């Protein structure tokens, strides 16, 4: 038996109650809320504390934020004290902000010991998600690493089953992100992974078209494959230079049709969050200005949304 499948088959009533609470419109595509939250990831604000990031993102008009909780981040789960979490929760409420997602960097394809540490880490991330937003906890999204899908996919099934058990216990959705150059890099592979675990409510996919472009995967096709399993959307531009893909702020390259993206999301009644993810290709540059990044991204995306006015409600 695959590790964790027994737990999936025999969920207890308390766990089922928790899974019924997966209703954050910024974190689950099954929401009936008529809103498409526009959020900004603190991955692009590496020098700011959590409360500084909340204020900066709110001041630029966003509906909420994604928090980078990876161990190397200033806002890593283990670095946020009880007092900081309490203050952040209060500040979020005061500013009318949602926490759409937590960005984690788990490595299921690494050593067994690393997987065990990551599973314990995931549990702490789940606790943080509940503390910040008890009634509508954010999605925890992560890439999977590795290189070759054929060699790695069964290990992903076995180990992510352990994640599902943890996520179900806390009533949290974990979303796996196909990533260019990693073992799992296509929507079809994420769909296969989820199907192998019998489509648990606690496991979804995090969509980012910048990882599919220039690979004979048209935007519309990628969304058709992804929508049934999507929990949220990351947005950034991509351009191909000298055979290599570089990531840019949304709208910079003009290679992704955001109007079409929002139109398809609206037509399919998707109400998870759309999150600006500023790549390290951008924020590691010496001339990077996070204020400019927040402003320009907001302008590009709200303009693209404007022809579909019902897709965003402030």
Secondary structure by P-SEA (a helix, b strand, c coil): cccaaaaaacccaaaaaaaaaccccccccccccccbbbbbbccccccccaaaaaaaaaaacccbbbbbcccccccccccccaaaaaaaaaaaaaacccccbbbbbccccccaaaaaaaaaaaaaaaaaaaaacccbbbbbbbbbccccccccaaaaaaaaaaaaaaaaaabbbbbbbbccccccccaaaaaaaaaaacccccbbbbbbccccccccccaaaaaaaccccccbbbbbbbbbcccbbbbbcccccccccaaaaaaaaaaacccccccccccccccccccccaaaaaaaaaaaaaaaaccccccccc
